Amino acid sequence: MALGCNPLTNNNYNNNNSLNIKGDYPVGITNVIFTLTEGCDNTSSTFNFQIEVLDTVPITFDCVKTFPQMTDNLTAIDNVNDHFIVLGNCEEGLIITGSFSMFNVNDTIRNIFCVLIN
């Protein structure tokens, strides 16, 4: 490296002109490449490495016993999402949908009308 030439740094993780690659990484392997470029004659050196993130916390489901609140007009609304809790760790793309029906994922609300109960 020649005297008076400022080296330029870059990384492919956040395209930041620094060696700072702090951040959130997805589950799996992320390849990172640091590039150092000599400011005077544009010669480059690279350093490649991998960051591996493991999800070691299993996804669990807990059932919750609920008692819907009765309103002043003697009705209650029961939401299926009040009946379970999903616990996990890094599953970003995970979508869990609760339903009262095995055949209709949109069946999530029950309206209870006391006048219909005998």
Backbone as a ProteinNet text record, in pm:
[ID]
protein_1_A
[PRIMARY]
MALGCNPLTNNNYNNNNSLNIKGDYPVGITNVIFTLTEGCDNTSSTFNFQIEVLDTVPITFDCVKTFPQMTDNLTAIDNVNDHFIVLGNCEEGLIITGSFSMFNVNDTIRNIFCVLIN
[TERTIARY]
85.3	0	90.6	66.4	146.8	109.9	209.2	183.5	93.5	-0.1	-89.1	-210.4	-223.4	-340.3	-437.1	-557.7	-657.5	-723.9	-721.6	-790.2	-941.9	-1015.1	-1160.7	-1209.9	-1300.8	-1356.7	-1502	-1547.5	-1687.7	-1722.4	-1851.6	-1898.7	-2027.5	-2050.7	-2168.7	-2294.6	-2282.3	-2400.6	-2493.2	-2439.2	-2523.5	-2469.2	-2373.3	-2310.2	-2263.8	-2221.3	-2171.2	-2020.9	-1969.5	-1825.9	-1753	-1774.5	-1708.1	-1703.2	-1645.5	-1643	-1755.2	-1847.6	-1958.5	-2067.8	-2086.2	-2191.5	-2292.2	-2302.1	-2397.1	-2538.5	-2623.2	-2761.9	-2829.6	-2952.5	-3029.4	-3008.3	-2976.2	-2953.3	-3065.2	-3106.7	-3211	-3156.7	-3246.9	-3206.8	-3142.5	-3029.5	-2956.8	-2817.6	-2760	-2623.2	-2625.4	-2551.8	-2534.3	-2386.9	-2357.7	-2221.2	-2187.5	-2072.2	-2028	-1891.6	-1874.9	-1748	-1703.8	-1587.2	-1523.7	-1430	-1431.2	-1340	-1262	-1131.9	-1043.4	-976.6	-997.9	-942.9	-840.7	-723	-615.1	-656.1	-648	-696.9	-618.1	-491.2	-409	-407.8	-388.4	-377	-493.2	-596.3	-719.4	-699.1	-592.7	-579.7	-671.4	-731.8	-829.7	-789.8	-830.5	-819.1	-956	-992.9	-1123.1	-1103.8	-1200.1	-1205.3	-1348.8	-1366.7	-1499.6	-1520.5	-1639.7	-1674.9	-1826.6	-1870.7	-2013.8	-2057.5	-2180.1	-2244.8	-2363.2	-2366.6	-2476.5	-2562.5	-2692.4	-2788.7	-2874.7	-2877	-2956.9	-3076.5	-3192.3	-3311.1	-3320.8	-3283.7	-3279.9	-3400.6	-3492.1	-3612.1	-3727.4	-3781.5	-3891.6	-4018.5	-4102.2	-4231.8	-4326.2	-4393.9	-4488.7	-4623.8	-4727.2	-4863.2	-4917.5	-4981.1	-5048.7	-5194.5	-5282.3	-5425.7	-5462.4	-5555.6	-5597.5	-5748.1	-5791.9	-5935.5	-5983.1	-6083.5	-6133.1	-6281	-6322.7	-6462.4	-6498.6	-6563.1	-6595.8	-6680.2	-6653.5	-6726.8	-6864.9	-6965.1	-7101.1	-7118.4	-7173.6	-7196.4	-7331.4	-7360.4	-7486.5	-7607.9	-7589.2	-7702.8	-7712.2	-7650.1	-7657	-7604	-7492.1	-7421.3	-7274.9	-7206.7	-7063.9	-6996.9	-6876.8	-6798	-6678.5	-6664.2	-6556.3	-6462.4	-6336.8	-6237.3	-6146.8	-6129.5	-6048.7	-5905.2	-5852.9	-5714.8	-5694.6	-5804.6	-5793.3	-5771.2	-5781.4	-5777.7	-5641.7	-5543.6	-5412.2	-5301.3	-5183.5	-5062.7	-4955.7	-4886.9	-4778.4	-4647.9	-4555.9	-4425.5	-4317.7	-4220.2	-4111	-3996.9	-3910.3	-3791.7	-3775.2	-3711.6	-3667.9	-3752.2	-3863.8	-3939.8	-4008.6	-3938.2	-3992.1	-4113	-4105.8	-4211.3	-4324	-4321	-4420.2	-4555.3	-4658.3	-4794.6	-4880.1	-4938.4	-5026.1	-5163.4	-5261.4	-5398	-5486.1	-5558.9	-5654.6	-5791.6	-5869.5	-6003.9	-6090.6	-6219.7	-6313.4	-6348	-6316	-6351.6	-6226.4	-6231.3	-6120.8	-6122.3	-6233.4	-6250.1	-6252.5	-6262.8	-6272.2	-6179.3	-6063.3	-5965.9	-6016.1	-6120.2	-6175.6	-6281.5	-6310.6	-6410.4	-6343.5	-6328.7	-6249.6	-6329.6	-6454.2	-6536.1	-6666.4	-6705	-6836	-6910.7	-7030	-7118.4	-7219.6	-7224.8	-7315.8	-7425.8	-7550.1	-7664.9	-7747	-7758.3	-7829.2	-7976.7	-8037.7	-8180	-8202	-8095.6	-8108.6	-8081.4	-8038.1	-8007.7	-8134	-8174.4	-8295.1	-8257.4
-116.7	0	124	213.5	334.5	433.7	510.9	612.4	722.1	770.4	877.3	830.4	700.5	646.5	588.6	637.9	589.5	464.5	355.8	235.3	253.7	191.5	195.7	58.6	56.1	-70	-79.8	-202.1	-225.6	-366.6	-389.9	-524.9	-547.5	-671.6	-700.9	-719.9	-721.3	-742.9	-622.4	-503.7	-384.1	-275.4	-313.1	-219.4	-91.5	-106.7	5.2	15.2	132.9	150.7	140	29.8	5.4	-145	-183	-323.9	-356.6	-264	-283.5	-365.4	-486.9	-573	-610.8	-526.2	-549.8	-544.3	-636.7	-636.7	-768.4	-781.4	-904.5	-991.5	-1116.7	-1211.5	-1315	-1361	-1463.1	-1598.6	-1689.7	-1826.2	-1885.3	-1949.3	-2009	-1949.6	-1960.5	-1915	-1788.5	-1687.5	-1563.9	-1550.7	-1534.7	-1514.7	-1366.5	-1334.5	-1196.4	-1183.2	-1076.8	-1049.8	-908.6	-899.3	-769.8	-742.8	-621.5	-582.2	-460.1	-467.5	-355.6	-315.5	-192.1	-143.2	-34.2	-50.5	48.1	173.6	289	414	466.1	431.3	488.2	403.7	273.4	192	94.5	106.4	28.3	-123	-168.4	-312.8	-348.5	-466.7	-508.3	-638.7	-651.5	-776.4	-806.4	-933.9	-971.8	-1075.2	-1075.4	-1173.7	-1224.7	-1355	-1416.7	-1499.4	-1492.1	-1579.8	-1594.3	-1688.2	-1715.6	-1694.7	-1644.8	-1633.6	-1729.3	-1821.3	-1917.5	-1890.1	-1876.1	-1853.9	-1979.1	-2037.4	-2156.4	-2119.5	-2173	-2155.1	-2277.2	-2261.7	-2375	-2380.9	-2284.2	-2284	-2341.8	-2456	-2515.2	-2431	-2442	-2373.5	-2456.2	-2389.2	-2458.1	-2387.5	-2462.7	-2411.8	-2436.6	-2336.8	-2352.4	-2315.3	-2400.5	-2370.6	-2286.8	-2195.5	-2103.8	-2116.7	-2138.2	-2141.8	-1998.4	-1963	-1825.5	-1821.3	-1706.5	-1681.3	-1547	-1547.8	-1421.2	-1331.8	-1202.7	-1104.6	-1079.8	-1078.8	-1049.5	-897.5	-848.3	-704	-666.8	-537.3	-489.4	-534.7	-565.1	-610.1	-762.4	-827.3	-972.5	-1052.9	-1008.4	-1083.9	-1096	-1191.2	-1208.8	-1241.7	-1192.9	-1223	-1306.9	-1423.4	-1516.8	-1524.1	-1482.9	-1482.9	-1604.8	-1681.5	-1803.6	-1774.2	-1656.6	-1623.6	-1602	-1591.5	-1582.3	-1718.2	-1826	-1961.5	-2029	-1966.3	-2030.5	-1927	-1970.3	-1887.7	-1967	-1901.9	-1964.5	-1901.8	-1987.2	-1940.3	-1997.9	-1917.5	-1963.6	-1867	-1871.3	-1788.4	-1709.1	-1765	-1688.7	-1711.1	-1775.6	-1808.7	-1685.9	-1610.1	-1485.3	-1506.6	-1604.5	-1623.9	-1713	-1751.1	-1843.6	-1774.1	-1834.6	-1782.7	-1893.1	-1864.6	-1960.7	-1897.5	-1967.4	-1916.9	-2010.3	-1953.1	-2030.8	-2023.2	-2128.8	-2132	-2224.3	-2193.4	-2283.1	-2401.7	-2394.2	-2496.3	-2558	-2688.4	-2754.5	-2722.5	-2674	-2656.9	-2511	-2416.3	-2275.6	-2195.7	-2153.6	-2081	-1942.7	-1893.3	-1762.3	-1767.6	-1885.7	-1902.4	-1873.8	-1745.3	-1707	-1636.1	-1601.3	-1526.7	-1601.3	-1611.8	-1665.1	-1554.5	-1524.2	-1430.1	-1511.3	-1487.2	-1560.2	-1462.9	-1499.7	-1415.5	-1487	-1426.6	-1489.1	-1514.1	-1432.3	-1453.5	-1583	-1639.2	-1764.8	-1887.1	-1865.5	-1977.4	-2012.1	-2137.1	-2183	-2238.8
0	0	0	-89.9	-102.3	6.9	51.3	152.7	95.8	177.9	136.1	59.2	39.9	-31.8	70.7	70.7	165.4	111.9	190.3	145.3	156.3	66.1	67.5	111.3	209.1	255.2	212.2	195.2	161	205.5	229.2	257.7	181.4	141.7	60.7	144	278.4	361.1	358.3	383.3	383.8	290.8	205.2	110.7	179.3	302.2	379.7	356.5	343.6	324.2	456.7	524.8	652.7	674.6	785.6	823.3	921	941.9	1034.4	966.9	1013.7	958.4	1067.1	1168.1	1276.6	1220.8	1264.2	1219.8	1248.9	1203.3	1219.2	1096.7	1120.3	1011.9	1012.2	895.2	890.1	933.4	967.2	997.8	872.5	890.1	777.8	766.8	648.4	625.2	540.2	585.6	510.7	474.8	345.8	299.6	306.4	365.3	378.5	311	236.2	168.7	204.9	265.5	288	171.9	121.5	13.4	57.6	43.7	73.7	-57.4	-99.5	-226.1	-197.6	-250.8	-238.4	-313.9	-248.5	-304.8	-422.9	-436.2	-543.6	-670.1	-653.5	-775.5	-793.2	-709.8	-719.5	-711.6	-646.8	-622.9	-507	-513.4	-413.3	-347.8	-223.8	-150.3	-92	-87.7	-31.9	77.6	168.4	275.7	280.2	258.1	255.7	382.5	438.2	549.6	555.6	638.8	652.1	796.4	810.3	941	938.3	1034.2	1039.9	1162.6	1139.8	1247.6	1257.7	1376.6	1402.1	1488.5	1456.2	1538.6	1628.6	1755.1	1847.2	1940	1927.1	2010.9	1929.6	1971.4	1895.3	1906.7	1805.8	1808.3	1894.9	1986.8	2073.9	2069.1	2097.4	2102.3	2242	2298.3	2426.5	2408.2	2462	2457.7	2579.9	2558.6	2664.8	2681.8	2805.8	2834.7	2847.4	2770.6	2772.8	2808.7	2855.4	2886.6	2824.3	2708.5	2642	2732.1	2726.5	2806.9	2746.2	2830.7	2789.2	2782.2	2673	2658.4	2719.7	2724.2	2780.8	2700.4	2571.1	2490.5	2488.5	2587.3	2608.1	2489.1	2435.7	2332.1	2374.7	2314.8	2339.6	2207.1	2190.7	2070.8	2113.7	2051.4	2083.5	1964.2	1982.9	1876.1	1893.4	1787.9	1794.9	1838.2	1804.1	1838.5	1988.1	2064.9	2210	2274.7	2198.2	2253.9	2243.5	2177.5	2169.5	2166.6	2209.8	2208.8	2135	2041.5	1967.6	2015	2058.1	2103.1	2012.7	1977.6	1893	1901.3	1800.8	1806.5	1678.4	1579.2	1461.6	1336.8	1344.9	1225	1168.4	1083.3	1028	938.4	850	752.3	800.5	926.5	980.1	994.8	937.8	951.2	1012.3	1127	1193.3	1201.3	1149.3	1147.5	1228.5	1323.9	1400.2	1335.8	1353.2	1296.9	1381.3	1388.4	1454.2	1364.4	1237.4	1138.7	1078	1053.8	984.1	835.6	784.7	640.9	595.8	689.7	654.5	746.1	693.4	775.6	816.4	751.5	784.4	893.9	945.3	1051.4	1185.6	1219.3	1336.1	1445.7	1418.6	1515.8	1539.7	1665.8	1702.5	1776.7	1728.3	1796.7	1876.7	2004.4	2092.1	2134.6	2102.3	2134.3	2241.8	2358.5	2469.4	2438.8	2354	2322.6	2247.1	2186.9	2112.5	2198.2	2322	2410.3	2489.6	2483.9	2555.3	2690.7
[MASK]
++++++++++++++++++++++++++++++++++++++++++++++++++++++++++++++++++++++++++++++++++++++++++++++++++++++++++++++++++++++

